């Protein structure tokens, strides 16, 4: 700021510094003016330095505030990702623990199933041993009866020899004609042939009874596995059918085909607006199927309430399963988890087997399995 005169007064800006000039001597006036000028320039430089210092302080403060805000933002982002990673780790651990529990349950079920199989095999062996004992007893009885017949024949021979002796004696005594003797001998031979026929019939009856026992044992062997139907499964759950042998007219994106196994975590689901959907099993060769098992979707309230079955050795020659000349509609499920089994009587023998949902609850979703015994 510059000093200036106005109305015989000295001003610095708008502030009056001295009184009128004529009140002071000339030299004092000049020296006073110089002092005022020096004071003014000093004040100007100090003001400029203060302004510069204030500007620098503002810049430093602004940089500090920006750095603090950026630091908070970075810290917030890091905290978010760290919490997200912790949540993912916790979920992963929960999934691992759940998976281990499921594996342990499967191992326990497998052990129980193995024990049941072992018990069943032991029961089978006991039954076989009983049947073999029965067969041996019957054979022993047959041998006894054969021995009795041989003894009877020996006795008969003894009687014949006795009779021959008697005949000779009578012939000598009464001179019986040779013709009568021949007739008597022929009658005796007829009696022997009759007895031999009876012996053969008894032997044949014994063989038939042995055959009946063997057939009975075979029937028992065939029926025993049905006490444990899992042994008769012929689907993906047993490994007899690979995933490549499964196909469907349509598949919903949330329900892939490999979920169509009994007791899986989801199910096979047809596309939302699919028309006449179906799921098919290709056994590669013709196979006998005696029952169809179905189950609803595991994670949602969806199931097939009724369905039809078609089968054939080629996909171009499929025919629907019929009963009394009409296509049979099988009763399906009424909840998500219960396994419903439908026997096929008569059974079917085909390479391809399809299941066609007819009515459903919420969506056409199902898990399937098939039996061959």
SULSUL-V924276 format. One line per field, one symbol per residue. ss: DSSP state (h for helix, s for strand, l for the rest). A space follows every 10 residues. Layout:
BEGIN
ss->???
END
This chain:
BEGIN
ss->llssssllss ssllssssll hhhllhhhhh hhhhhhhhhh hhhhhhhhhh hhhhhhhhhh hhhhhhhhhh hhhhhhhhhh hhhhhhhhhh hhhhhhhhhh hhhhhhhhhh hhhhhhhhhh hhhhhhhhhh hhhhhhhhhh hhhhhhhhhh hhhhhhhhhh hhhhhhhhhh hhhhlllhhh hhhhhhhhhh hhhhhhhhhh hhhhhhhhhh hhhhhhhhhh hhhhhhhlhh hhsllhhhll llhhhsssll llllllhhhl sllllllssl llllllllss ssssssssss ssssslllll llssssssss ssllhhhlss lssllsslls slllllllls ssssssssss ssssssssss slllssssss sll
END
